[in-house]
Amino acid sequence: MGKFCEVCHKGIVYGNNVSHSNRKTRRTWAPNTQKVRVLVNGTATRMSVCTRCLRSGKVERAI
């Protein structure tokens, strides 16, 4: 699954597009996830992490 954060488990949210005439069609909101190399138990692993977790320092990036 591409749009899923493996740290905070944030995923796709569903809702409606609402036009000016109040017609509704389905739409999705996806989190901004990045494929990054992260240190997990001392080893580098590639994970899908949202930018909020990267910015707040919830993961340690592998170099």
N, C-alpha and C positions, 0 to 999 in steps of 0.2 A: 504494500500500500504506500503510495508516494506522499500523500498529504496527511501524514500522521506523525506526531512527535513521539519518539520512543522514550522521552524523559518525563514529560508532564502528561502524556496521553491525550493531548489536544488533537481533535480531528475535525472533520468536515461538519459544518452546521447548515441546516436546511431552513428555507423560509420562502417568502414570496417577493417577486417584483410587483410593485403596485404602481400602475400608471396613473396619469392625471384623471382619467375617467373611472378610476378605481377598479380596473380589471386586474386580476391576479394570475401570475404565472410562476411556476416553481423556479427557484434558483438556489445556488449553494455559495457558502463562504468557506474558503480553504485557508488554513494557517500557512504562513510563510516558512516553509521547512527547507533546510539545507542539508545536503549530504556532507558530513564532516567526519574526519578521523578523530576519535575520542579515546582517551585512556580509560579502560575498564579493567580493574584488577591488575594494573600494571602492563596490560597489553593493548596495542592499538587496534581499535575496531571501528569500522565504518557504520555510522548511524544516521538516521534521519532526525534532525533536531530543529525545533522552531527557533526563530531568531530571538524571541523573548528569553528562552533558556540560555542561549549563547551569550546574550548581553548581560544577563544577571549572574553569570558565572556558575550555573548549576552543573556544567560539565567542564572537564579539563581537556583541552585540545591537545592532540598528539602532533608533534613536529616531524 
